[in-house]
Amino acid sequence: MQSLDCNEPIALYIASLYWAFATITSIGYGDISASAWNKEEQARPHGEPWFGVGVGLGLGLGLGLAYPYPYPYPYP
């Protein structure tokens, strides 16, 4: 891999834009992956989103029960 120390500023700027775009819009470059013998590395990417869903649903339900929004129309 070449070093970017001696390049001009515009080349560094373009390289940094590529890195930022690839990092934000994808799940990585494919050169780093979970090891086959470490099950925690394989389980965390699958478990953390479900943890976030559970926290979001719990907070939404809890706040909805604590502060009910008044329904402006009569029920049929």
N, C-alpha and C positions, 0 to 999 in steps of 0.2 A: 504494500500500500504506500502511495506517495505521501510525503509530508506537505501540509498546506502552509508551512511557515514562511516560505519565500514567494508565495503567489501574491498577485496584486489584490488590492482590497475588493475589487468587483468579483473576482473569482471566489474569495472567501465569503462574500455576501451571497452569491449564487449557491455555493455549497451549503451555507447555513439555511437558506430558504428550502433547499431540497431536503435537508435533514428534518427541519421543522414540519414540512408538509408530509413527509413519509411517516414521521412519528405520530402526528395528529390523526391522519386519515387511515392508518392501517394498524395492524397488531404487532408490527415489528418487521425486521429485515430477514428473518429466517435463519440467521447465523447463531442465535442464542435460543435454546429450547430447554424444556424441563428434562432433567436426567431420568433415565429409565428406572433407576433404583431408589429414587426419592419420591415416595408417593405423596408427600405433602406438597411438593412443587406441582404435581399433576392435579391435585384435588383443589388447591386454592383458587385457580382461575374459574373453576366451575362452582365453587361454593360461595365465593364472595358476592357475585351478583344476586344469588338467592337470599343471602343475608340482607343485602340492601333492599330487596323487594319486601322481605319480612319487616324490616324496620319502617319502611315507607307505609306499608299497609297498617302496621300497628299504630303508628303515629296518626295516620289519617282516621282510622277507626276510633282511636282514643280521643282525638280532638273533636271528631264529629259527634261523639257521645257527650263530651263535656260541654261543647258549645254548639248546640243544634241550630242550624239555619232555619229561620221561620219560613215556612212554605206560604207564599203570598196568595195562593188560590185555594178555594175550598176543595176538599177531596170529593170525588164523585160518589 
